[in-house]
Amino acid sequence: MSAELGGRTGLQGKLSQWLRGRRPKEAAADSGGREALLLAAAGAGLPLAPAAHPAPGYRCSCDRVGCPTPARHPVSFAWQTQSTTDRAQIERWARHQPQANFITATGMVHDVLDVPLEAGREALERLLGAEIEVGPVAESDDGRLLFFTLTRGTPEVEDEWWPCELDCHPETMDEHPGLRWHCRGSYVLVPPAQLPGDGQTVHWVRGLEHPLPDPLSLLEVLTDACGRHAGQEPDHIPAAWPLRH
């Protein structure tokens, strides 16, 4: 799935071309391939719960009129307690809800550093070129790159905690432009996921065979890349990944 990246050939031109042009051949449309990828995510320790899926006309499968995040949110308000790595439960969900996307709850085992796509591609190239360990990475066709990392855990002193919602407060945007740190109380879609629009998906570009790194080992390069691309970002970044539901 990610042999070219994992090999770190050092051929930066080829790596850049791969990052910008390659689309992984996932079996997302195939029920067996979908279930296998979900079970692989659970096997890697990512707790999963069912999520909404696209409906005709760029709508969401939920009953909410004008859903602000179609196909990107859990189906249950109890998603934090519902999230599980239990293989049998995930198999039941996947087979009984064949169209459903799945979210993974962050802040339990893993966090996710969520950045604009072009900034993320630049950062990924720099990280791999510097031989810094990078874990699984997913790409969302609505313009985000998701870096899966170990969770920071719960600190002894609560004041040291950086809650996930702080990454979109105005006073922190200058320091971390475009970056969303999903930790306790947050979630992201886990591949394979379908988004509204023709062929829009969330898919792996680096697979789950890569160990989860410490988020702080990636943070400087990611924030630097986000800052570099901040002038190219729109004034308003859509809330592709709601921090609370």
ROSE-4610 file (N, C-alpha, C; in Angstrom, 1 decimal, always signed):
// ROSE-4610
residu = [M/M/M/S/S/S/A/A/A/E/E/E/L/L/L/G/G/G/G/G/G/R/R/R/T/T/T/G/G/G/L/L/L/Q/Q/Q/G/G/G/K/K/K/L/L/L/S/S/S/Q/Q/Q/W/W/W/L/L/L/R/R/R/G/G/G/R/R/R/R/R/R/P/P/P/K/K/K/E/E/E/A/A/A/A/A/A/A/A/A/D/D/D/S/S/S/G/G/G/G/G/G/R/R/R/E/E/E/A/A/A/L/L/L/L/L/L/L/L/L/A/A/A/A/A/A/A/A/A/G/G/G/A/A/A/G/G/G/L/L/L/P/P/P/L/L/L/A/A/A/P/P/P/A/A/A/A/A/A/H/H/H/P/P/P/A/A/A/P/P/P/G/G/G/Y/Y/Y/R/R/R/C/C/C/S/S/S/C/C/C/D/D/D/R/R/R/V/V/V/G/G/G/C/C/C/P/P/P/T/T/T/P/P/P/A/A/A/R/R/R/H/H/H/P/P/P/V/V/V/S/S/S/F/F/F/A/A/A/W/W/W/Q/Q/Q/T/T/T/Q/Q/Q/S/S/S/T/T/T/T/T/T/D/D/D/R/R/R/A/A/A/Q/Q/Q/I/I/I/E/E/E/R/R/R/W/W/W/A/A/A/R/R/R/H/H/H/Q/Q/Q/P/P/P/Q/Q/Q/A/A/A/N/N/N/F/F/F/I/I/I/T/T/T/A/A/A/T/T/T/G/G/G/M/M/M/V/V/V/H/H/H/D/D/D/V/V/V/L/L/L/D/D/D/V/V/V/P/P/P/L/L/L/E/E/E/A/A/A/G/G/G/R/R/R/E/E/E/A/A/A/L/L/L/E/E/E/R/R/R/L/L/L/L/L/L/G/G/G/A/A/A/E/E/E/I/I/I/E/E/E/V/V/V/G/G/G/P/P/P/V/V/V/A/A/A/E/E/E/S/S/S/D/D/D/D/D/D/G/G/G/R/R/R/L/L/L/L/L/L/F/F/F/F/F/F/T/T/T/L/L/L/T/T/T/R/R/R/G/G/G/T/T/T/P/P/P/E/E/E/V/V/V/E/E/E/D/D/D/E/E/E/W/W/W/W/W/W/P/P/P/C/C/C/E/E/E/L/L/L/D/D/D/C/C/C/H/H/H/P/P/P/E/E/E/T/T/T/M/M/M/D/D/D/E/E/E/H/H/H/P/P/P/G/G/G/L/L/L/R/R/R/W/W/W/H/H/H/C/C/C/R/R/R/G/G/G/S/S/S/Y/Y/Y/V/V/V/L/L/L/V/V/V/P/P/P/P/P/P/A/A/A/Q/Q/Q/L/L/L/P/P/P/G/G/G/D/D/D/G/G/G/Q/Q/Q/T/T/T/V/V/V/H/H/H/W/W/W/V/V/V/R/R/R/G/G/G/L/L/L/E/E/E/H/H/H/P/P/P/L/L/L/P/P/P/D/D/D/P/P/P/L/L/L/S/S/S/L/L/L/L/L/L/E/E/E/V/V/V/L/L/L/T/T/T/D/D/D/A/A/A/C/C/C/G/G/G/R/R/R/H/H/H/A/A/A/G/G/G/Q/Q/Q/E/E/E/P/P/P/D/D/D/H/H/H/I/I/I/P/P/P/A/A/A/A/A/A/W/W/W/P/P/P/L/L/L/R/R/R/H/H/H]
num = [1/1/1/2/2/2/3/3/3/4/4/4/5/5/5/6/6/6/7/7/7/8/8/8/9/9/9/10/10/10/11/11/11/12/12/12/13/13/13/14/14/14/15/15/15/16/16/16/17/17/17/18/18/18/19/19/19/20/20/20/21/21/21/22/22/22/23/23/23/24/24/24/25/25/25/26/26/26/27/27/27/28/28/28/29/29/29/30/30/30/31/31/31/32/32/32/33/33/33/34/34/34/35/35/35/36/36/36/37/37/37/38/38/38/39/39/39/40/40/40/41/41/41/42/42/42/43/43/43/44/44/44/45/45/45/46/46/46/47/47/47/48/48/48/49/49/49/50/50/50/51/51/51/52/52/52/53/53/53/54/54/54/55/55/55/56/56/56/57/57/57/58/58/58/59/59/59/60/60/60/61/61/61/62/62/62/63/63/63/64/64/64/65/65/65/66/66/66/67/67/67/68/68/68/69/69/69/70/70/70/71/71/71/72/72/72/73/73/73/74/74/74/75/75/75/76/76/76/77/77/77/78/78/78/79/79/79/80/80/80/81/81/81/82/82/82/83/83/83/84/84/84/85/85/85/86/86/86/87/87/87/88/88/88/89/89/89/90/90/90/91/91/91/92/92/92/93/93/93/94/94/94/95/95/95/96/96/96/97/97/97/98/98/98/99/99/99/100/100/100/101/101/101/102/102/102/103/103/103/104/104/104/105/105/105/106/106/106/107/107/107/108/108/108/109/109/109/110/110/110/111/111/111/112/112/112/113/113/113/114/114/114/115/115/115/116/116/116/117/117/117/118/118/118/119/119/119/120/120/120/121/121/121/122/122/122/123/123/123/124/124/124/125/125/125/126/126/126/127/127/127/128/128/128/129/129/129/130/130/130/131/131/131/132/132/132/133/133/133/134/134/134/135/135/135/136/136/136/137/137/137/138/138/138/139/139/139/140/140/140/141/141/141/142/142/142/143/143/143/144/144/144/145/145/145/146/146/146/147/147/147/148/148/148/149/149/149/150/150/150/151/151/151/152/152/152/153/153/153/154/154/154/155/155/155/156/156/156/157/157/157/158/158/158/159/159/159/160/160/160/161/161/161/162/162/162/163/163/163/164/164/164/165/165/165/166/166/166/167/167/167/168/168/168/169/169/169/170/170/170/171/171/171/172/172/172/173/173/173/174/174/174/175/175/175/176/176/176/177/177/177/178/178/178/179/179/179/180/180/180/181/181/181/182/182/182/183/183/183/184/184/184/185/185/185/186/186/186/187/187/187/188/188/188/189/189/189/190/190/190/191/191/191/192/192/192/193/193/193/194/194/194/195/195/195/196/196/196/197/197/197/198/198/198/199/199/199/200/200/200/201/201/201/202/202/202/203/203/203/204/204/204/205/205/205/206/206/206/207/207/207/208/208/208/209/209/209/210/210/210/211/211/211/212/212/212/213/213/213/214/214/214/215/215/215/216/216/216/217/217/217/218/218/218/219/219/219/220/220/220/221/221/221/222/222/222/223/223/223/224/224/224/225/225/225/226/226/226/227/227/227/228/228/228/229/229/229/230/230/230/231/231/231/232/232/232/233/233/233/234/234/234/235/235/235/236/236/236/237/237/237/238/238/238/239/239/239/240/240/240/241/241/241/242/242/242/243/243/243/244/244/244/245/245/245]
x = [+0.8/+0.0/+0.9/+2.0/+2.8/+4.3/+4.6/+6.0/+6.9/+6.5/+7.4/+7.8/+6.8/+7.2/+8.0/+7.5/+8.2/+9.6/+10.0/+11.3/+12.3/+11.8/+12.6/+13.8/+13.5/+14.5/+15.4/+14.9/+15.7/+15.5/+14.8/+14.6/+13.4/+13.8/+12.8/+11.8/+12.3/+11.5/+10.4/+10.8/+9.8/+8.8/+9.3/+8.5/+7.4/+7.9/+7.0/+5.9/+6.3/+5.4/+4.4/+4.8/+4.0/+2.9/+3.4/+2.5/+1.4/+1.8/+0.8/+0.0/+0.4/-0.4/-1.0/-0.5/-0.9/-2.2/-3.1/-4.3/-4.2/-4.3/-4.3/-5.4/-5.1/-6.2/-6.8/-7.7/-8.4/-9.7/-10.2/-11.4/-12.5/-12.6/-13.6/-15.0/-15.2/-16.5/-16.9/-15.9/-16.2/-16.4/-17.5/-17.8/-16.7/-16.1/-15.1/-13.8/-13.5/-12.3/-12.6/-13.8/-14.2/-14.1/-14.6/-14.6/-13.2/-12.4/-11.0/-10.2/-10.4/-9.7/-10.2/-11.5/-12.0/-11.5/-11.4/-10.9/-9.4/-8.7/-7.2/-7.1/-8.0/-7.9/-8.1/-9.1/-9.4/-8.3/-7.7/-6.6/-5.3/-5.2/-4.1/-4.5/-5.6/-6.0/-6.8/-7.4/-8.2/-9.7/-10.2/-11.6/-12.6/-13.5/-14.4/-15.9/-16.7/-18.1/-18.7/-20.0/-20.6/-20.8/-20.8/-21.0/-22.0/-22.4/-23.4/-22.7/-23.4/-22.9/-23.6/-23.0/-23.7/-25.0/-25.9/-27.2/-27.3/-28.2/-28.3/-28.5/-27.9/-28.1/-27.2/-26.0/-25.0/-25.6/-26.5/-27.1/-26.5/-27.0/-26.5/-27.5/-27.1/-28.0/-28.8/-28.3/-29.0/-30.3/-31.2/-32.5/-32.4/-31.2/-31.1/-31.3/-32.2/-32.4/-31.2/-30.5/-29.4/-28.2/-27.9/-26.8/-25.5/-24.8/-23.6/-22.4/-22.4/-21.2/-21.7/-22.3/-22.9/-21.9/-22.2/-21.4/-20.1/-20.0/-18.8/-18.9/-20.1/-20.3/-20.9/-20.7/-21.2/-22.8/-23.3/-24.8/-25.4/-24.6/-25.0/-24.4/-25.1/-24.6/-23.7/-23.8/-23.0/-21.7/-21.2/-20.1/-18.9/-18.6/-17.4/-17.4/-18.6/-18.7/-18.9/-19.5/-19.8/-18.5/-17.6/-16.4/-15.7/-15.2/-14.7/-13.7/-12.8/-11.9/-12.4/-13.5/-14.0/-14.3/-13.7/-13.8/-15.2/-15.8/-17.2/-18.2/-18.1/-19.0/-18.8/-17.6/-17.3/-17.8/-17.6/-18.2/-19.7/-20.4/-21.8/-22.2/-21.6/-21.9/-21.7/-20.5/-20.2/-21.1/-21.6/-22.5/-23.9/-24.4/-25.7/-25.9/-24.8/-24.9/-23.9/-24.1/-23.2/-22.7/-23.5/-23.2/-22.5/-22.5/-22.0/-20.6/-20.2/-18.8/-18.6/-17.3/-16.9/-16.0/-16.2/-15.3/-14.4/-13.2/-12.4/-12.3/-12.5/-12.5/-11.0/-10.6/-9.2/-9.1/-7.9/-7.6/-7.6/-7.9/-7.9/-6.5/-6.3/-5.0/-4.2/-4.9/-4.2/-4.8/-4.0/-4.5/-4.4/-4.9/-4.8/-4.4/-3.3/-3.0/-3.5/-4.4/-5.3/-4.9/-4.3/-3.8/-4.3/-4.3/-4.6/-3.8/-4.4/-3.8/-2.4/-2.3/-1.0/+0.1/-0.3/+0.7/+1.1/+0.1/+0.4/+1.3/+1.1/+2.0/+3.4/+3.6/+4.9/+5.6/+4.8/+5.4/+5.7/+4.9/+5.2/+6.5/+6.6/+7.9/+9.1/+9.0/+10.1/+10.4/+9.4/+9.5/+10.2/+9.7/+10.3/+11.8/+12.0/+13.3/+14.3/+13.8/+14.7/+14.7/+14.1/+14.0/+13.4/+12.4/+11.6/+10.5/+10.3/+9.3/+7.9/+7.2/+5.8/+4.9/+3.8/+2.9/+1.9/+0.7/-0.3/-0.8/-1.1/-1.6/-2.7/-3.8/-5.0/-5.2/-5.8/-6.1/-7.6/-8.1/-9.6/-9.7/-10.6/-10.7/-11.4/-11.8/-12.2/-11.1/-9.9/-8.7/-8.0/-7.9/-7.2/-6.3/-5.2/-4.3/-4.3/-4.4/-4.6/-3.4/-2.6/-1.5/-1.9/-1.9/-2.3/-1.0/-1.2/-0.1/-0.5/+0.4/+0.1/-0.7/-1.5/-2.2/-1.2/-1.5/-0.6/-1.0/-2.1/-2.5/-3.1/-3.5/-4.0/-2.9/-2.5/-1.5/-1.9/-1.0/-1.3/-1.9/-1.4/-1.9/-2.8/-4.1/-5.1/-4.7/-4.1/-3.7/-2.7/-2.0/-1.1/-1.8/-3.1/-3.8/-4.2/-4.0/-4.4/-5.6/-6.8/-8.0/-8.1/-8.8/-8.8/-9.5/-10.4/-11.1/-10.3/-9.1/-8.3/-7.7/-7.6/-6.9/-7.7/-8.9/-9.6/-10.1/-9.5/-9.8/-8.9/-9.4/-8.7/-7.3/-7.1/-5.8/-4.8/-5.2/-4.2/-3.9/-4.7/-4.6/-3.3/-2.8/-1.5/-0.4/-0.5/+0.6/+0.5/-0.7/-1.0/-1.9/-1.6/-2.5/-2.9/-4.2/-4.7/-4.7/-4.0/-3.8/-5.0/-5.5/-6.5/-5.9/-5.8/-5.2/-6.4/-6.7/-7.9/-7.3/-7.8/-7.4/-8.6/-8.6/-9.7/-11.0/-12.1/-13.4/-13.6/-12.7/-12.8/-12.8/-13.0/-13.0/-12.7/-12.3/-12.1/-12.7/-13.1/-13.4/-12.2/-12.4/-11.4/-11.6/-10.5/-10.7/-11.2/-11.9/-12.4/-13.7/-13.8/-15.1/-15.4/-16.7/-17.3/-17.8/-17.4/-17.9/-18.9/-19.7/-20.6/-19.8/-20.3/-19.6/-19.2/-18.9/-18.6/-17.2/-17.2/-15.9/-15.1/-15.7/-14.9/-14.8/-13.6/-13.3/-12.3/-12.2/-11.1/-10.4/-9.1/-8.3/-6.9/-6.3/-4.9/-3.9/-2.9/-1.8/-0.5/-0.6/+0.4/-0.4/-0.1/-1.0/-0.8/-1.6/-1.6/-0.4/+0.4/+1.6/+2.6/+2.5/+3.5/+3.1/+4.0/+3.7/+3.3/+2.5/+2.1/+3.2/+3.6/+4.7/+4.2/+5.2/+4.9/+4.4/+3.3/+2.8/+3.8/+4.6/+5.5/+6.6/+6.9/+8.0/+7.6/+6.3/+5.8/+5.4/+5.1/+4.4/+5.1/+6.4/+7.2/+7.1/+7.3/+7.3/+5.9/+4.9/+3.5/+3.1/+3.4/+3.0/+3.8/+5.0/+5.8/+5.2/+4.8/+4.2/+2.9/+2.1/+0.8/+1.0/+2.0/+2.3/+2.7/+3.5/+3.9/+2.7/+1.7/+0.6/-0.6/-0.4/-1.6/-2.1/-1.2/-1.6/-2.4/-2.3/-3.0/-4.4/-4.6/-5.9/-7.0/-8.2/-9.4/-9.5/-10.3/-10.5/-11.2/-12.1/-12.8/-12.5/-12.0/-11.8/-13.0/-13.7/-14.9/-14.6/-15.6/-15.4/-15.6/-14.6/-14.7/-14.7/-14.1/-14.1/-14.6/-15.9/-16.4/-15.8/-15.4/-14.7/-15.7/-16.9/-17.9/-19.2/-19.9/-21.2/-22.3]
y = [-1.2/+0.0/+1.2/+1.2/+2.4/+2.0/+1.0/+0.6/+1.6/+2.5/+3.5/+4.5/+4.8/+5.8/+5.1/+3.9/+3.2/+2.9/+2.7/+2.4/+3.6/+4.8/+6.0/+5.9/+5.9/+5.8/+7.0/+8.2/+9.4/+10.1/+9.6/+10.2/+11.2/+12.4/+13.4/+13.7/+13.8/+14.1/+13.0/+11.8/+10.7/+10.7/+11.0/+11.1/+12.2/+13.3/+14.4/+14.1/+13.4/+13.0/+12.0/+11.1/+10.1/+10.8/+11.7/+12.4/+13.2/+13.7/+14.6/+13.9/+12.7/+12.1/+10.7/+10.0/+8.7/+8.6/+7.7/+7.4/+5.9/+5.5/+4.2/+3.3/+2.1/+1.2/+0.4/+1.1/+0.5/-0.2/-1.2/-1.9/-1.3/+0.0/+0.6/+0.3/+0.1/-0.2/-1.6/-2.5/-3.9/-4.1/-4.8/-5.0/-5.8/-6.8/-7.5/-6.7/-5.8/-5.0/-3.9/-3.4/-2.4/-3.0/-4.2/-4.8/-5.1/-5.6/-5.9/-4.7/-3.5/-2.3/-1.8/-2.0/-1.6/-2.5/-3.8/-4.7/-4.4/-4.0/-3.7/-2.5/-1.5/-0.3/-0.7/-1.5/-1.9/-2.7/-3.6/-4.4/-3.6/-2.4/-1.5/-0.6/-0.9/-0.2/+1.0/+1.3/+2.5/+2.1/+2.7/+2.4/+3.0/+2.2/+2.6/+2.7/+3.5/+3.6/+3.9/+3.5/+3.8/+5.3/+5.7/+7.2/+7.2/+8.4/+8.7/+8.4/+8.4/+8.2/+9.2/+9.4/+10.3/+9.8/+10.7/+10.4/+11.2/+10.8/+11.5/+13.0/+13.8/+15.2/+15.9/+15.3/+15.9/+16.0/+15.1/+15.2/+14.1/+14.1/+13.1/+12.1/+10.9/+9.8/+10.1/+11.0/+11.3/+12.1/+12.2/+12.9/+14.4/+14.9/+16.3/+17.1/+18.1/+18.9/+19.9/+20.0/+20.8/+20.5/+19.2/+18.7/+19.4/+20.1/+20.9/+20.1/+18.8/+17.9/+16.6/+16.6/+15.4/+14.3/+13.1/+11.9/+11.9/+12.9/+13.1/+12.9/+12.5/+12.5/+11.1/+10.8/+9.5/+9.5/+8.3/+8.2/+8.2/+8.0/+8.0/+9.1/+9.8/+10.7/+10.1/+8.8/+8.0/+7.4/+8.1/+7.5/+7.3/+8.1/+8.0/+6.7/+6.3/+5.0/+3.9/+4.1/+3.1/+2.6/+3.5/+3.2/+2.0/+1.1/-0.2/-0.7/-1.6/-2.4/-3.8/-4.1/-5.5/-6.0/-7.0/-7.5/-7.9/-8.7/-9.2/-8.1/-7.0/-5.9/-5.1/-4.9/-4.2/-5.0/-6.3/-7.1/-7.0/-7.0/-6.8/-5.5/-4.4/-3.1/-3.0/-3.5/-3.4/-4.2/-5.3/-6.2/-5.7/-5.2/-4.7/-3.3/-2.5/-1.1/-1.0/-1.6/-1.7/-0.4/+0.6/+1.9/+2.9/+2.5/+3.4/+3.7/+4.9/+5.3/+4.9/+5.0/+4.8/+5.9/+6.3/+7.3/+6.5/+7.1/+6.6/+7.7/+7.3/+8.3/+8.5/+9.8/+10.1/+10.4/+10.4/+10.7/+9.5/+8.3/+7.0/+6.3/+6.0/+5.3/+6.2/+7.0/+7.8/+9.2/+10.1/+11.5/+11.6/+12.6/+12.9/+14.4/+14.6/+16.0/+16.2/+17.1/+17.3/+18.6/+18.6/+19.8/+20.0/+21.2/+21.4/+20.5/+20.0/+19.0/+19.4/+20.5/+20.9/+21.1/+21.7/+21.8/+20.4/+19.5/+18.2/+17.4/+17.6/+16.9/+17.4/+18.7/+19.3/+18.8/+18.8/+18.3/+16.8/+16.0/+14.6/+14.3/+15.1/+14.9/+15.3/+16.4/+16.8/+15.8/+15.3/+14.4/+13.1/+12.6/+11.3/+11.6/+12.7/+13.1/+13.2/+13.6/+13.7/+12.4/+11.4/+10.1/+10.1/+11.0/+11.0/+10.0/+9.3/+8.2/+8.9/+8.5/+9.0/+7.7/+7.9/+6.8/+6.7/+6.2/+6.1/+7.5/+7.7/+9.0/+8.8/+9.5/+9.4/+10.7/+10.6/+11.8/+11.9/+13.0/+13.3/+14.1/+13.7/+14.4/+15.8/+16.2/+17.5/+18.5/+18.0/+18.9/+18.8/+17.7/+17.5/+16.3/+16.4/+15.2/+15.0/+13.7/+13.3/+12.5/+12.9/+12.2/+11.6/+10.2/+9.5/+9.3/+9.6/+9.6/+8.9/+8.6/+8.2/+9.4/+9.1/+10.1/+10.7/+11.9/+12.5/+12.0/+11.3/+10.8/+11.9/+11.6/+12.5/+13.0/+14.2/+14.7/+14.7/+14.7/+14.8/+16.2/+17.2/+18.5/+18.9/+19.1/+19.4/+20.6/+21.6/+22.9/+22.6/+21.5/+21.2/+20.6/+20.3/+19.6/+20.6/+20.2/+21.1/+20.4/+20.9/+20.2/+20.4/+19.5/+19.6/+20.8/+21.4/+22.6/+23.8/+23.9/+25.1/+25.3/+24.3/+24.5/+25.4/+25.7/+26.6/+27.9/+28.2/+29.5/+30.5/+31.7/+32.8/+33.0/+33.0/+33.3/+32.2/+31.1/+30.0/+29.9/+30.5/+30.3/+30.8/+31.9/+32.4/+31.5/+30.8/+29.8/+28.5/+28.1/+26.8/+27.0/+27.8/+28.1/+26.8/+26.6/+25.5/+24.1/+24.0/+22.7/+22.5/+21.3/+20.8/+19.6/+19.6/+18.5/+17.8/+16.6/+15.8/+14.9/+15.2/+14.4/+14.0/+14.2/+13.8/+14.5/+13.7/+14.3/+14.6/+14.1/+14.4/+13.1/+13.2/+12.0/+12.4/+11.5/+11.7/+10.5/+10.6/+9.5/+8.6/+7.3/+6.3/+5.7/+5.6/+4.9/+3.5/+3.0/+3.7/+4.4/+5.6/+6.4/+7.1/+7.3/+8.0/+9.4/+10.4/+11.8/+12.2/+13.2/+13.7/+14.1/+13.8/+14.2/+12.9/+13.1/+12.0/+11.4/+10.2/+9.5/+10.1/+11.0/+11.6/+10.7/+10.5/+9.5/+10.0/+9.2/+9.3/+8.0/+8.0/+6.8/+6.9/+5.8/+5.7/+6.1/+6.9/+7.0/+6.4/+6.2/+5.4/+4.5/+3.2/+2.3/+2.1/+1.3/+1.0/+0.1/-0.4/-1.2/-0.3/+1.1/+2.0/+2.3/+2.2/+2.4/+3.9/+4.1/+5.5/+6.2/+7.4/+8.2/+9.1/+9.7/+10.7/+12.0/+12.6/+13.7/+14.9/+15.1/+16.2/+16.1/+14.8/+14.6/+15.2/+15.3/+15.8/+17.3/+17.8/+19.0/+20.2/+20.3/+21.5/+21.6/+20.4/+20.4/+20.7/+20.2/+20.4/+21.8/+22.4/+23.8/+24.8/+24.4/+25.3/+25.2/+24.0/+23.9/+24.6/+24.5/+25.2/+26.7/+27.2/+28.6/+29.0/+28.2/+28.5/+28.6/+27.8/+27.7/+28.5/+29.2/+29.9/+31.0/+31.7/+32.7/+32.1/+30.8/+30.2/+29.6/+29.6/+29.0/+30.1/+29.6/+30.5/+31.2/+32.3/+33.0/+32.1/+31.2/+30.4/+28.9/+28.1/+26.7/+26.0/+25.2/+24.5/+23.5/+23.3/+22.4/+21.0/+20.5/+19.2/+18.1/+18.4/+17.4/+18.1/+18.0/+18.7/+18.2/+19.1/+18.7/+18.1/+18.5/+17.9/+17.6/+16.7/+16.5/+16.4]
z = [+0.0/+0.0/+0.0/+0.7/+0.8/+0.8/-0.1/-0.2/-0.6/-1.6/-2.1/-1.0/-0.2/+0.9/+2.0/+2.3/+3.4/+3.2/+1.9/+1.5/+1.6/+1.6/+1.7/+0.7/-0.5/-1.5/-1.6/-1.1/-1.2/-2.5/-3.4/-4.7/-4.5/-4.1/-3.8/-4.9/-6.1/-7.3/-7.4/-7.3/-7.5/-6.3/-5.1/-3.9/-4.1/-4.5/-4.7/-5.8/-6.8/-7.9/-7.3/-6.5/-5.9/-5.0/-4.2/-3.2/-4.0/-5.1/-5.8/-6.8/-7.2/-8.3/-8.0/-7.0/-6.8/-6.0/-6.4/-5.7/-5.3/-4.0/-3.6/-4.2/-4.5/-5.1/-4.0/-3.3/-2.2/-2.7/-2.0/-2.3/-1.5/-1.4/-0.6/-1.1/-2.4/-2.9/-2.7/-2.4/-2.2/-0.7/-0.4/+1.0/+1.8/+1.1/+1.7/+2.0/+1.0/+1.2/+2.3/+2.3/+3.3/+4.7/+4.9/+6.2/+6.6/+5.7/+6.0/+6.5/+5.8/+6.2/+7.6/+7.8/+9.2/+10.3/+10.0/+11.0/+11.2/+10.1/+10.3/+11.1/+11.0/+11.8/+13.3/+13.5/+14.9/+15.5/+14.6/+15.1/+15.4/+14.8/+15.1/+16.4/+17.0/+18.2/+18.1/+16.9/+16.6/+17.0/+18.0/+18.3/+17.3/+16.8/+15.8/+16.2/+15.5/+15.7/+14.3/+14.1/+12.8/+12.6/+11.4/+11.0/+9.9/+9.6/+8.5/+7.2/+6.1/+4.8/+3.8/+2.6/+1.6/+1.2/+0.9/+0.3/-1.0/-1.9/-3.1/-3.0/-3.9/-3.8/-2.8/-2.6/-1.7/-0.3/+0.1/+1.4/+2.3/+3.5/+4.5/+4.8/+5.2/+5.5/+6.8/+7.6/+8.9/+8.6/+9.6/+9.4/+9.6/+9.9/+10.2/+8.9/+8.9/+7.7/+7.6/+6.4/+6.3/+7.1/+7.2/+8.0/+7.6/+8.6/+8.2/+7.9/+8.3/+8.0/+7.5/+6.3/+5.7/+5.6/+6.1/+6.0/+6.8/+7.7/+8.4/+9.9/+10.4/+11.8/+12.3/+13.6/+14.1/+14.0/+14.0/+13.9/+15.4/+16.4/+17.7/+18.6/+19.4/+20.3/+21.4/+21.5/+22.5/+21.8/+20.8/+20.0/+20.9/+21.9/+22.7/+23.5/+24.0/+24.8/+23.8/+22.7/+21.7/+21.0/+20.8/+20.0/+20.6/+19.7/+20.1/+19.1/+19.6/+18.7/+18.6/+19.2/+19.2/+17.8/+17.4/+16.0/+15.7/+16.6/+16.3/+16.2/+17.0/+16.9/+15.6/+15.2/+14.0/+12.8/+12.8/+11.7/+11.6/+12.8/+12.8/+12.2/+12.7/+12.1/+10.6/+10.2/+8.8/+7.9/+8.4/+7.5/+7.6/+8.7/+8.9/+8.4/+8.2/+7.7/+6.6/+5.4/+4.3/+3.7/+3.9/+3.3/+4.4/+5.6/+6.7/+6.6/+6.8/+7.1/+8.6/+9.0/+10.4/+10.9/+12.1/+12.7/+13.7/+14.0/+15.0/+16.1/+17.3/+18.5/+18.9/+18.9/+19.2/+20.7/+21.2/+22.6/+23.5/+22.9/+23.7/+23.5/+22.2/+21.8/+20.9/+20.1/+19.1/+19.0/+18.5/+18.1/+16.6/+16.1/+14.6/+14.4/+13.7/+13.3/+11.9/+11.8/+10.6/+9.9/+8.7/+8.1/+6.7/+6.1/+4.7/+3.8/+2.7/+1.9/+1.4/+0.8/+0.2/+1.2/+2.4/+3.5/+4.0/+4.1/+4.5/+3.6/+2.3/+1.3/+1.4/+1.6/+1.7/+3.0/+4.1/+5.4/+5.3/+4.7/+4.6/+3.8/+2.7/+1.9/+2.8/+3.5/+4.3/+5.5/+6.1/+7.2/+6.7/+5.6/+5.1/+4.6/+4.0/+3.5/+4.7/+5.8/+7.0/+7.8/+7.3/+7.9/+9.3/+9.5/+10.7/+10.6/+11.6/+11.6/+11.5/+10.4/+10.2/+10.2/+10.9/+11.0/+9.9/+10.1/+9.1/+8.7/+7.4/+6.9/+6.0/+6.2/+5.4/+4.6/+3.4/+2.7/+2.5/+2.7/+2.5/+1.2/+0.3/-0.9/-0.8/+0.4/+0.6/+1.0/+0.9/+1.0/+2.3/+3.0/+4.3/+4.2/+5.0/+5.2/+6.7/+7.1/+8.5/+8.9/+9.9/+10.4/+11.7/+11.7/+12.9/+13.8/+15.1/+16.0/+17.3/+18.2/+19.5/+20.2/+21.2/+21.9/+22.9/+23.3/+24.4/+25.7/+25.9/+27.2/+28.0/+29.2/+30.2/+31.1/+31.1/+32.0/+33.5/+34.4/+35.8/+36.1/+35.5/+35.7/+34.6/+34.8/+33.8/+33.0/+33.6/+32.9/+31.8/+31.8/+30.7/+29.5/+29.7/+28.6/+27.5/+26.3/+25.1/+24.5/+24.9/+24.4/+22.8/+22.2/+20.7/+20.2/+21.0/+20.4/+20.4/+21.1/+21.1/+19.8/+18.9/+17.6/+16.7/+17.0/+16.1/+16.8/+18.0/+18.6/+18.0/+17.8/+17.1/+17.7/+19.0/+19.6/+19.3/+18.8/+18.5/+17.0/+16.2/+14.7/+14.2/+14.7/+14.2/+14.5/+15.7/+16.1/+15.3/+15.0/+14.3/+13.2/+12.2/+11.1/+10.3/+10.3/+9.5/+10.2/+11.4/+12.0/+13.0/+13.0/+13.9/+14.6/+15.9/+16.7/+17.4/+16.8/+17.3/+18.5/+19.7/+20.8/+21.6/+22.9/+23.7/+23.3/+23.1/+22.8/+21.3/+20.5/+19.0/+18.3/+17.0/+16.1/+14.7/+13.8/+12.4/+11.7/+10.4/+9.6/+9.4/+9.4/+9.2/+7.8/+7.0/+5.7/+5.9/+4.9/+3.7/+4.0/+3.6/+3.8/+2.5/+2.4/+1.2/+1.6/+0.8/+1.0/+0.0/+0.2/-0.8/-2.0/-3.2/-4.4/-5.2/-6.4/-7.3/-7.0/-6.4/-6.1/-5.0/-4.2/-3.1/-1.9/-1.4/-0.4/+0.6/+1.7/+2.6/+2.5/+2.2/+1.9/+2.5/+2.7/+3.2/+2.1/+2.5/+1.6/+2.3/+3.6/+4.3/+5.2/+5.2/+5.8/+7.3/+7.9/+9.3/+9.7/+8.8/+9.1/+9.7/+9.6/+10.1/+11.6/+12.6/+14.0/+14.2/+15.2/+15.5/+16.2/+15.6/+16.2/+17.3/+18.0/+19.0/+18.2/+18.5/+17.7/+17.8/+18.9/+19.0/+18.0/+17.5/+16.5/+15.2/+14.9/+13.6/+13.7/+14.9/+15.0/+14.4/+14.6/+14.1/+12.6/+11.9/+10.5/+10.0/+10.6/+10.2/+10.3/+11.5/+11.7/+10.8/+10.5/+9.6/+8.2/+7.7/+6.4/+6.4/+7.4/+7.5/+7.4/+8.1/+8.0/+6.7/+6.0/+4.6/+3.7/+3.9/+3.0/+3.4/+4.5/+5.1/+4.1/+3.4/+2.5/+1.3/+1.0/-0.1/+0.4/+1.7/+2.2/+2.1/+1.9/+1.9/+3.3/+3.3/+4.6/+5.6/+5.1/+6.0/+5.7/+6.6/+6.4/+6.8/+5.9/+6.4/+7.5/+8.4/+9.5/+9.0/+8.3/+7.7/+8.8/+10.0/+11.1/+12.3/+12.6/+13.8/+15.0/+15.9/+17.1/+18.2/+18.2/+19.1/+18.3/+18.8/+18.1/+19.2]
